[in-house]
Amino acid sequence: MAARRCPRLRSKGHVALLATRFPLYGVIGTPYQFTGDGIQPLASSDAPLPYSHPQTNWFLASQLVRELREYKVVNMDDLVPLRTAARRFWAKDRTVERHPRASRLDHRAGMAST
């Protein structure tokens, strides 16, 4: 749908990818530091900060970043529309198993249990 509605995608072209392996990498946001005047924001950039970075404790994330490791280029016309896929998914018998203590925990929290 975006490829049909977005002028930039229509004029510049686009590629559809079906991602099969896309682990979490890090975040984009604003770094902070503790100074004599308290906690102060530092200059932010659009570069992602990996989760393994020591600065993550002083970082306010605004976007999640995933690393695209494995994918397949697909033709948009070959994909099943989302509504059709969702309808097929929910048409199957979906029996939800509840934890044995779930109704007791729901009752304590003031929730209606089924």
N, C-alpha and C positions, 0 to 999 in steps of 0.2 A: 504494500500500500504506500509506503514512504517513497518508493521508487517512482510511483505514478504521480504523487502529489508534490514532491519536492522539485522545484525548477533546477536546482543545482545538480541533483542526481540525474535528472533527465538530460541536461545539457552536457555534463562532464562524464556521464556513464557511472556504472556501479557493478559490483561483483557480489554475489550472494555466497556466503560460506556456511557450511554446516559444521559447527565446532564439535569435536568429540573428546578433546582433552584441553581444559582451560582452567588450570589451577589459579588460586588467589596469589597475587604478586605483592600488592601493597596498596598505597593510598595516595591521593593528591589532596592537598589542603594547605593549611597555614602552620608553619613552625612557630613555637614560642620559646622564650627563655626567661629565666628568673634573674632579675636585676635588683639593685638597691631600691628601685622605685616599684618593685613588685613584678608581676608577670607581664611581659611585653611581647607583642607579636613581632616576628621577623619578616623580612621580605619573602613573599611566597613565589613559587614558580609553578609552571605546569608539569614539571618533571615529577614522575612518580617516586615515592619513597618506599623502598621495599620493607616488608614487615620485619626483616632481620636487622634493620638499621637501628642503632642505639638512640636516635632522636625520636623514635615513635612515641615514647612516653611524654614528649613535649610537643605533640603534633595534633592539631584539630583537623580531622579528615572531613572532606566534603564529597569525595568521589572514591569509589572502590575500583581497583585496577586488577584485571585478570590477565594472565599470560596466555596467549593463543599458541598452543603447542602442536595440536593435531587438528586438521580440518580438511574438508572436502569442498571444492568449488561445485556449486549446484546451480541448476537452471530454475529460476523462480517459477516458471510455468509448470514445472514438474512437481512442485511441492503441494501437499494437500492443504487446502485452506484451514486456518485455525479453528473456525467454527465446526467444520466437518470432523476434524481430529478430536476436538473436545466432545462433540456429540458421541462419537464412537467410544471414547474413553469412558464417559459417564453412563453409556448404555449398558456396559458390562456390569455384572453383579459386583458391587463394592460393599462387602461386609467389613465393617470396622470393628476391630477387636479392641476392647477397653481393658485397661489394667484392672485387676481385681479390686484394688483400693480406690479406683477413680471416683466412684460415686460418693464414697465417704469423704474424699478430699474435696470434691466439688461442693458437697453439702457444707463443709466447714468454711469454704470461701464464700458461701452465700449464693452459689450458683445452682440453677435447677439441674438435677441429674436425670439422665434418661435410663 
